[in-house]
Amino acid sequence: MSRFIALLLIVVPGAIAAVGIKLMRDTLFDFLNPPFPWIWLQFVCGFVFALAGVSFIGGWIYYRDKKRNYSYREKRRNKINNGISKRQ
């Protein structure tokens, strides 16, 4: 059950980001959707939706990697240190 909840927590912000991208695309092609009275407001809302969705998913991945100690910098530092020690 917890995996299903986690999946929903990722799918919902992904859907919000997709809607935001769709709103920005519709603005680019000059198509005004019904709840928005002005085209610029549609683009701003789409940008906010896309930014919020992508930010949430990015934060989720960052938090998960930090919790499991998946650090790119640590792996790179260890790789460099191991390479130097093998040469000597």
N, C-alpha and C positions, 0 to 999 in steps of 0.2 A: 504494500500500500504506500509506503514512503517513497518508493521509486516512481510511482504514478504521480504523486504530489510534486516530486522534484521535476518530473517531465512537464507537468502543467506549468510549473513556475518558469520553465524555460520557453515553452511554446507560446504562452500568452504575451510576454514581451517581444518575442520574435514576430508574432502576428501584428502587434502594435507597430513595430518597425516597418513591417511590410506595408501596412496601411499608410504610414507616413511617406514611404517611397512612392506609393501609388498616387497620393495626393500631390506630391511634388511633380511627378510625371504628368499628371493631368493638368497642372498649372503650366508646365512647359508647352503642352499642346493646346493651351487656351480652352480647356474644358472646365466649367465651373460646376461643382457638385452642389446638391440642394442645401445642405445646412449652412453653407458659407455665402455671405452676401457679396464679398469682394474677392477677387482672384489673389491678391497679395496676402489676405488673411488665410486663404487655403494653403498657400505655400508655407507661411510661417507655422501653421499648425502641423503640416506635414513634416517640416524640418524638426519641430519639437518632438513629434511622435517618433521619428526615425532616430533622433539623437538619444531620446530616453530609452528606447528599446535596445539599441546597440550598447549604450552605456550600462544598462542593467546586465546584459549578457556578458559583457567584458568584465564587469565587476564580479559577477558570479564565477567566471573562469579564473580570474586573478585570486579571489578568496580561496577557491578550491585548490589551486596550485600552491598557494602560500601555506595552507593547512597541511598539505601532503609533502611539503618541502621539495617541490619541483621548482627549483630556482635556476634560471638560465645563467645568471652571473656566477653562482657557486659551481655549476658544472664547467663553465668556461674557465674559471679560476683553477679548478682542479686539473683540467686538461692542460692548461699552460704550465702549471707547476709540475705535473707528471712528465711533460715533455722536456722541461729543463733538467729535471733530475736524471732522466734517462740518458741525456747527452753527456753528462759529466762523468 
